[in-house]
Amino acid sequence: MRRAILILFAAALLLCLAVPALAGQKLAWREVSHLTQVNKIAAPDAKDHLIGVYQHQGVCLFSGGQQAAYDNVGAFDVYDHDGGERLHQGYGKVLFSDGSFILFKTQGQEYFEKGNDLPRVKGTGSFLGGTGRYQGIQGTLSFSGGYVSGLKDDDTGGDAVLDYTAEYTLAK
């Protein structure tokens, strides 16, 4: 009897060790943002090759109704001719009303769909950290979307709508 109890206890312990302490969670949101700053410099290799930095600010609308402020800064390396690479990388911060926030890094590309003069974007990223209810966040994300208004000649404008999906865990 004692041996059977020990075997059952050992089996239960092994089962508990095989299950992760915190299962992955999912998070989805829509970014609605405005290009608040852009600085670009022409690269010397081609007249349509631009390198620069940008800042987007706006809001994130989460499934379930939660909302948060959004700030993103990054860099781009783009060619404006057909087939030219249009790469970007950035750092985003999502700040919730309770003071919690999440930080993430992204990389992606811009592209044009037939019949649309405004760029679409897609990419991936990873969480760098968080505070409050997102303390210890780890995981990955992907995003896609595009611009709904373009830059004016004075580099103002540029409204974007992007959809994000993320999988994450919270470290103990």
C-alpha atoms as one frame of an Amber mdcrd trajectory, in Angstrom:
protein
   0.000   0.000   0.000   2.761   2.397   0.949   4.621   1.554  -2.255   1.482
   2.265  -4.351   1.080   5.669  -2.699   4.732   6.521  -3.419   4.305   5.494
  -7.083   1.153   7.625  -7.412   2.912  10.568  -5.760   5.924  10.236  -8.104
   3.639  10.036 -11.151   1.725  13.144 -10.036   4.994  15.010  -9.452   6.275
  14.118 -12.929   2.994  15.248 -14.470   3.215  18.596 -12.675   6.804  19.119
 -13.839   5.829  18.396 -17.456   3.237  21.217 -17.522   4.634  24.775 -17.829
   4.083  26.957 -14.786   2.363  29.669 -16.816   0.643  28.763 -20.047   0.975
  31.158 -22.987  -1.629  33.887 -23.219  -2.839  35.786 -26.260  -3.270  39.500
 -26.722  -4.746  41.340 -29.724  -5.037  45.045 -30.383  -5.458  47.660 -33.095
  -3.050  50.587 -33.256  -4.478  53.854 -34.584  -1.627  56.341 -34.831  -0.372
  59.520 -36.431   3.141  60.147 -37.711   4.194  62.999 -35.401   7.821  63.303
 -36.518   9.885  62.169 -39.470  13.439  63.114 -40.386  14.920  61.714 -43.565
  18.213  61.985 -45.420  18.907  60.929 -49.002  21.493  58.160 -49.233  24.244
  58.747 -51.822  23.698  55.522 -53.789  20.356  56.443 -55.438  18.181  59.554
 -55.624  15.164  57.681 -54.231  16.985  55.969 -51.324  15.982  57.498 -47.984
  17.197  56.726 -44.466  15.579  58.274 -41.433  13.812  58.174 -38.101  10.151
  58.529 -37.166   7.714  58.760 -34.281   4.115  57.531 -34.282   1.736  58.356
 -31.438  -1.855  57.312 -30.928  -3.995  54.732 -29.188  -4.311  50.959 -28.956
  -7.762  49.406 -28.905  -7.756  45.919 -27.389 -10.207  43.116 -27.929 -12.520
  43.242 -24.933 -12.716  47.064 -24.950  -9.505  47.998 -23.121  -7.699  51.107
 -24.448  -4.160  52.423 -24.033  -1.869  55.239 -25.187   0.731  54.339 -27.805
   4.186  55.716 -28.631   6.568  54.262 -31.214   9.959  55.474 -32.436  12.066
  53.842 -35.079  14.250  53.993 -38.140  13.629  53.265 -41.802  15.690  52.473
 -44.900  13.556  52.749 -48.035  13.790  52.983 -51.790  10.838  54.648 -53.465
  11.141  52.831 -56.807   9.179  49.734 -57.767  10.636  46.647 -56.142  12.939
  48.593 -53.835  13.315  47.425 -50.246  11.367  49.361 -47.626  12.591  48.222
 -44.205  11.894  49.589 -40.729  12.541  48.763 -37.101  11.176  50.388 -34.007
  10.394  50.374 -30.323   6.840  50.621 -29.025   5.355  51.448 -25.635   1.727
  50.779 -24.733   0.634  52.633 -21.564  -2.566  51.579 -19.777  -4.722  53.794
 -17.551  -3.699  51.832 -14.432  -0.035  52.761 -15.069   0.977  49.333 -16.400
   2.876  49.321 -19.653   4.473  46.965 -22.140   7.574  47.578 -24.241   8.377
  45.797 -27.487  10.758  45.887 -30.439   9.608  45.383 -34.033  11.072  44.908
 -37.477   9.219  44.797 -40.744   8.707  46.066 -44.219   6.484  48.385 -46.195
   4.997  47.310 -49.518   2.406  48.524 -51.981  -0.669  46.663 -53.121  -1.829
  47.061 -56.692  -4.024  50.140 -57.071  -3.041  51.672 -53.709  -0.564  54.563
 -53.447  -0.306  54.297 -49.657   2.074  51.750 -48.142   1.009  48.662 -46.247
   3.210  47.322 -43.437   3.864  43.940 -41.883   6.365  42.549 -39.456   7.220
  40.773 -36.240   8.562  41.651 -32.837   9.273  40.629 -29.280   8.454  41.982
 -25.846  11.275  43.737 -23.992   9.508  44.144 -20.655   6.563  45.513 -18.805
   5.321  46.860 -15.497   2.295  46.345 -13.273   0.086  43.535 -14.542   2.571
  42.992 -17.404   5.646  42.683 -15.150   7.938  39.992 -16.574   6.222  39.797
 -19.978   7.987  37.639 -22.548   6.814  36.605 -25.968   6.425  37.486 -29.606
   4.062  39.499 -31.756   3.194  40.084 -35.382   1.477  43.008 -37.055   0.021
  44.115 -40.360  -1.924  47.072 -41.642  -1.253  50.260 -43.473  -1.501  53.974
 -43.911  -4.892  55.608 -44.393  -3.383  59.015 -45.208  -0.026  59.886 -46.680
   2.683  62.407 -45.928   2.240  65.932 -47.193   5.114  67.819 -48.824   6.119
  69.233 -45.423   6.321  65.677 -43.938   3.236  66.107 -41.774   0.350  63.662
 -41.838   0.600  59.938 -42.131  -2.153  58.168 -40.218  -1.840  54.402 -39.805
  -4.037  51.520 -38.642  -2.275  48.266 -37.743  -3.517  45.033 -36.187  -1.314
  43.153 -33.698  -1.484  39.640 -32.327   0.811  38.474 -29.550   1.542  35.392
 -27.501   3.151  35.923 -24.150   3.883  34.581 -20.702   4.510  36.420 -17.473
   7.667  35.341 -15.683   7.308  34.566 -11.998
